[in-house]
Amino acid sequence: MDNLNELVEEFLRYLLIDKGYSNNTIDSYKIDLEKFLEYNKGKSINNITNSDLKEYVKWLNKENLNEKSISRNISCLKSFYKFLVIEKYVKNNPSDLISIPKVKKSLPKTLTEEEVIKLLDIELTDNFSYRNKAMLEVMYATGLRVSELVNLKLQDVDLSQDLVRTFGKGSKERVIPIGEYAREYLEKYIYEYRSSMLKKANNEYLFLNNHGNKMTRQGFFKIIKKIAKEKGIDKELSPHTLRHSFATHLLKYGADLRTIQELLGHSDISTTQIYTYISNEELKKNYEEFHPHGN
C-alpha cells in the first residue's frame, strides 16, 4: 500500500481500534493529516524526505498557525510515521529529525467566586432556564469537560448517591460527586421540565436542546456566552472556563492535587499542576494589593 490517503485511513482506524483514542482526538488527527495530504498531493510516502517535512513545517508557519497548532501537527506526523515504521510501510522515519517546538504554557482563564455566583444566578422561568441552570451547576460542581457534560445520559446520574458517571479521554470511566445545589436543580430539571422538551418518545441523553435532541458543545457554548453577557461578565469565556474555575477554587480551599487530578480525569499530575501557578498568581496579586509594603 503506497496511497497516502489509504495509509492515513488505516492509521486512524489503528488509533480507534488498537489505541482506543476518543472520536474527538481522532478528528483532530484527521484534520492535521488532511493538511499533510493536501501539501503532498500526488507523492508516494517513500518519496517524502526529511527535507520535505522541514519544508512542510515552514509552510505551516506561513499559514499563520499558532505555536500550539504547529506543535500538535508535528506531533501528529511523528505518530503517523511511527505507525508506518511499525507496519513496515516505510523503512526509515524522516520525522525523527523534526523537533516539536516548545509551547509556552498560558495560564487557563478562570472566573472569580463572585463571577461564578453571578453566572449561576439565572432567572428560572421555563424549561430552558431550568435546563441551563442544571447544566451550569453540574459543570461547576464536577469540573466536567464540555464533551463529557453533553454526553451525560440519564443512567449516568445517581441522585440518591449524589454522583455522576462520565467517560473521559480514552473512554476512561470516572465517578464524580455533586453538591446539593447541582443535585437540587438536576432533580427539578429531570422530574419537572425535561419531559416537556422531548420531541420523540425517548432520548437517553440528559440535556436536550430546543429540537429535543442531545445538547451540542456549540449549543452550550452559545448559552454560556449569552448568560455571561447578560450578567455583565466581561471576560473571554468558554465552557472550559468553568472547569478551570472548579479546579482553582478547590485548590484555594485546600484540596490536594491528587484529588483534583482524579476529579478532572487528568492522566498526568503535571497537567493538574498548572492550577498551582494560578493560585500563586492570585496570592501574589492579593499580597501586592493589600500588604502595606506590597508594592
C-alpha positions as CSV (number, residue, x, y, z in Angstrom):
1,M,0.0,0.0,0.0
2,D,1.5,3.3,-1.0
3,N,-1.5,5.6,-1.3
4,L,-1.2,8.3,1.2
5,N,-5.0,8.6,1.7
6,E,-5.3,4.9,2.4
7,L,-2.4,5.0,4.8
8,V,-4.0,7.8,6.7
9,E,-7.3,6.0,6.9
10,E,-5.6,2.9,8.2
11,F,-3.7,4.9,10.8
12,L,-6.9,6.5,12.0
13,R,-8.5,3.0,12.3
14,Y,-5.5,1.9,14.3
15,L,-5.9,4.9,16.7
16,L,-9.6,3.9,17.2
17,I,-9.3,0.2,17.5
18,D,-5.9,-0.6,18.8
19,K,-5.1,2.6,20.8
20,G,-8.7,3.3,22.0
21,Y,-8.4,7.0,21.2
22,S,-11.6,9.1,21.5
23,N,-13.5,10.3,18.4
24,N,-12.6,13.9,19.3
25,T,-8.8,13.1,19.3
26,I,-9.1,11.1,16.0
27,D,-11.0,14.0,14.4
28,S,-8.1,16.3,15.4
29,Y,-5.5,13.9,13.9
30,K,-7.6,13.6,10.7
31,I,-7.8,17.4,10.3
32,D,-4.0,17.7,10.8
33,L,-3.2,14.9,8.4
34,E,-5.6,16.3,5.7
35,K,-3.2,19.3,5.6
36,F,-0.3,17.0,5.1
37,L,-2.2,15.1,2.3
38,E,-3.0,18.3,0.5
39,Y,0.6,19.5,0.7
40,N,2.0,16.2,-0.6
41,K,-0.8,15.5,-3.1
42,G,0.5,13.0,-5.8
43,K,3.6,12.0,-3.8
44,S,4.5,8.5,-2.7
45,I,5.1,8.0,1.0
46,N,8.5,6.6,0.3
47,N,9.5,9.6,-1.7
48,I,8.8,12.1,1.2
49,T,12.2,13.0,2.8
50,N,13.2,14.8,5.9
51,S,13.8,17.9,3.8
52,D,10.2,17.7,2.5
53,L,9.0,17.5,6.1
54,K,11.0,20.6,7.0
55,E,9.5,22.5,4.1
56,Y,6.1,21.4,5.3
57,V,6.8,22.8,8.8
58,K,7.9,26.0,7.2
59,W,4.6,26.1,5.2
60,L,2.6,25.5,8.4
61,N,4.4,28.6,9.9
62,K,3.4,30.6,6.8
63,E,-0.2,29.6,7.3
64,N,-0.2,31.7,10.5
65,L,-1.0,28.8,12.7
66,N,-0.2,29.4,16.4
67,E,2.6,27.6,18.2
68,K,0.2,25.1,19.8
69,S,-1.3,24.1,16.4
70,I,2.1,23.7,14.8
71,S,3.3,21.6,17.7
72,R,0.2,19.4,17.5
73,N,0.6,19.0,13.7
74,I,4.3,17.9,14.1
75,S,3.3,15.5,17.0
76,C,0.6,14.0,14.8
77,L,3.1,13.5,11.9
78,K,5.5,11.8,14.3
79,S,2.8,9.4,15.5
80,F,1.8,8.7,11.9
81,Y,5.4,7.9,10.8
82,K,5.9,5.7,13.9
83,F,2.9,3.7,12.8
84,L,4.2,3.4,9.3
85,V,7.5,2.1,10.5
86,I,5.8,-0.4,12.9
87,E,3.7,-1.7,10.0
88,K,6.7,-1.7,7.7
89,Y,5.2,0.7,5.1
90,V,8.4,2.8,5.4
91,K,11.9,1.7,6.4
92,N,13.2,5.0,7.7
93,N,11.4,7.7,9.8
94,P,12.1,11.1,8.2
95,S,10.2,12.8,11.1
96,D,12.9,11.7,13.7
97,L,14.9,14.8,13.0
98,I,12.0,17.2,13.2
99,S,11.7,18.7,16.7
100,I,8.5,19.7,18.3
101,P,8.6,23.4,19.3
102,K,8.1,24.1,22.9
103,V,4.8,25.8,23.5
104,K,4.7,28.4,26.2
105,K,2.1,27.4,28.7
106,S,-0.5,30.0,29.2
107,L,-2.5,30.1,32.4
108,P,-6.1,28.9,32.0
109,K,-8.8,31.6,32.2
110,T,-10.9,31.4,35.3
111,L,-13.7,33.1,37.0
112,T,-13.7,34.5,40.5
113,E,-16.1,33.1,43.0
114,E,-18.2,36.2,42.7
115,E,-18.3,35.9,38.9
116,V,-19.4,32.2,39.2
117,I,-22.2,33.3,41.6
118,K,-23.4,35.9,39.0
119,L,-23.2,33.4,36.2
120,L,-25.2,30.8,38.1
121,D,-27.8,33.3,39.3
122,I,-30.3,32.6,36.4
123,E,-33.9,33.7,36.5
124,L,-35.9,30.5,36.4
125,T,-39.0,30.9,34.2
126,D,-39.3,27.9,31.9
127,N,-37.9,24.5,30.9
128,F,-34.9,26.1,29.1
129,S,-33.8,28.3,32.0
130,Y,-34.1,25.3,34.4
131,R,-32.0,23.2,31.9
132,N,-29.4,25.9,31.7
133,K,-29.2,26.3,35.5
134,A,-28.8,22.5,35.9
135,M,-26.0,22.4,33.2
136,L,-24.1,25.2,34.8
137,E,-24.4,23.9,38.3
138,V,-23.3,20.4,37.2
139,M,-20.3,21.8,35.3
140,Y,-19.1,23.9,38.2
141,A,-19.8,21.1,40.7
142,T,-17.9,18.4,38.8
143,G,-15.3,20.1,36.5
144,L,-16.6,18.1,33.6
145,R,-15.2,18.8,30.1
146,V,-18.0,20.2,27.9
147,S,-17.9,17.0,25.7
148,E,-18.5,15.0,28.9
149,L,-21.3,17.2,30.0
150,V,-23.3,17.0,26.8
151,N,-22.8,13.2,26.6
152,L,-24.2,12.5,30.0
153,K,-27.1,10.1,29.9
154,L,-30.0,9.8,32.4
155,Q,-28.5,6.5,33.6
156,D,-25.2,8.3,34.4
157,V,-26.8,10.3,37.2
158,D,-27.4,8.8,40.6
159,L,-29.3,11.4,42.6
160,S,-29.7,9.1,45.6
161,Q,-25.9,9.0,46.0
162,D,-25.2,12.5,44.6
163,L,-22.9,11.1,41.9
164,V,-22.4,11.3,38.1
165,R,-20.5,8.9,35.9
166,T,-18.7,10.0,32.9
167,F,-16.3,8.6,30.3
168,G,-13.4,10.9,29.6
169,K,-10.4,10.8,27.3
170,G,-9.5,7.3,26.2
171,S,-13.0,6.2,27.3
172,K,-11.8,6.1,30.9
173,E,-14.6,6.0,33.4
174,R,-14.7,8.2,36.5
175,V,-17.4,8.8,39.1
176,I,-17.7,12.3,40.5
177,P,-19.7,13.6,43.5
178,I,-22.0,16.5,43.0
179,G,-23.1,19.0,45.7
180,E,-26.5,19.9,46.9
181,Y,-27.0,22.8,44.5
182,A,-26.3,20.7,41.4
183,R,-28.5,17.8,42.8
184,E,-31.4,20.2,43.6
185,Y,-31.5,21.7,40.1
186,L,-30.9,18.4,38.4
187,E,-33.9,16.9,40.2
188,K,-36.1,19.9,39.2
189,Y,-34.9,19.7,35.6
190,I,-35.2,15.9,35.2
191,Y,-38.6,15.4,37.0
192,E,-40.4,18.6,36.2
193,Y,-39.1,20.1,32.9
194,R,-37.1,17.6,30.8
195,S,-40.1,15.6,29.6
196,S,-41.7,18.7,28.0
197,M,-38.5,19.1,25.9
198,L,-38.8,15.6,24.3
199,K,-39.9,15.6,20.7
200,K,-40.0,11.8,20.4
201,A,-40.9,9.0,22.7
202,N,-37.4,8.5,24.1
203,N,-34.0,10.1,24.3
204,E,-31.4,8.8,26.7
205,Y,-29.3,12.0,26.8
206,L,-29.6,14.1,29.9
207,F,-29.5,17.6,28.4
208,L,-31.7,18.3,25.4
209,N,-31.8,21.3,23.0
210,N,-34.9,23.0,21.7
211,H,-35.3,20.3,19.0
212,G,-35.5,17.6,21.6
213,N,-32.0,16.3,20.6
214,K,-28.8,16.0,22.6
215,M,-27.3,19.3,23.5
216,T,-24.2,20.1,21.4
217,R,-20.9,21.6,22.5
218,Q,-21.6,24.5,20.2
219,G,-25.1,24.9,21.7
220,F,-23.8,25.0,25.2
221,F,-21.0,27.5,24.2
222,K,-23.6,29.9,22.9
223,I,-25.7,29.5,26.0
224,I,-22.8,30.3,28.4
225,K,-21.6,33.2,26.3
226,K,-25.2,34.7,26.3
227,I,-25.7,34.3,30.0
228,A,-22.2,35.8,30.8
229,K,-23.0,38.9,28.6
230,E,-26.4,39.3,30.3
231,K,-24.6,39.2,33.7
232,G,-22.0,41.8,32.7
233,I,-19.1,39.3,33.0
234,D,-16.6,41.0,30.7
235,K,-14.1,38.1,30.2
236,E,-13.2,35.8,27.4
237,L,-15.4,32.9,28.4
238,S,-15.8,29.3,27.2
239,P,-17.3,26.2,28.8
240,H,-13.8,25.2,29.8
241,T,-13.6,28.3,32.0
242,L,-15.9,26.7,34.5
243,R,-13.8,23.6,34.5
244,H,-10.7,25.7,35.3
245,S,-12.6,27.6,37.9
246,F,-13.8,24.4,39.6
247,A,-10.1,23.2,39.9
248,T,-8.8,26.6,41.0
249,H,-11.4,27.1,43.7
250,L,-10.9,23.5,45.0
251,L,-7.2,24.2,45.3
252,K,-7.8,27.5,47.0
253,Y,-9.8,25.9,49.8
254,G,-7.3,23.1,50.5
255,A,-8.0,20.2,48.1
256,D,-4.8,18.3,47.3
257,L,-3.6,18.0,43.7
258,R,-4.1,14.2,43.5
259,T,-7.8,14.6,44.3
260,I,-8.2,17.4,41.7
261,Q,-6.3,15.2,39.2
262,E,-8.8,12.4,39.8
263,L,-11.8,14.6,39.6
264,L,-10.6,16.2,36.3
265,G,-9.6,12.9,34.8
266,H,-6.0,14.0,34.1
267,S,-3.7,11.1,33.3
268,D,-0.6,13.0,34.3
269,I,-0.3,15.1,37.5
270,S,1.8,17.6,35.7
271,T,-1.3,18.7,33.8
272,T,-3.0,19.5,37.1
273,Q,-0.1,21.4,38.5
274,I,-0.9,24.4,36.2
275,Y,-3.6,25.3,38.8
276,T,-0.9,25.8,41.5
277,Y,0.5,28.6,39.3
278,I,-2.9,30.3,39.1
279,S,-3.2,30.0,42.9
280,N,0.2,31.5,43.4
281,E,-0.5,34.4,41.0
282,E,-3.7,35.1,43.0
283,L,-1.7,35.1,46.2
284,K,0.9,37.5,44.8
285,K,-1.9,39.8,43.4
286,N,-3.6,39.9,46.8
287,Y,-0.3,40.5,48.6
288,E,0.6,43.4,46.4
289,E,-2.9,44.9,46.7
290,F,-3.4,44.6,50.5
291,H,0.0,44.4,52.2
292,P,1.2,47.9,53.3
293,H,4.6,47.3,51.7
294,G,3.3,45.1,48.9
295,N,4.4,47.5,46.2
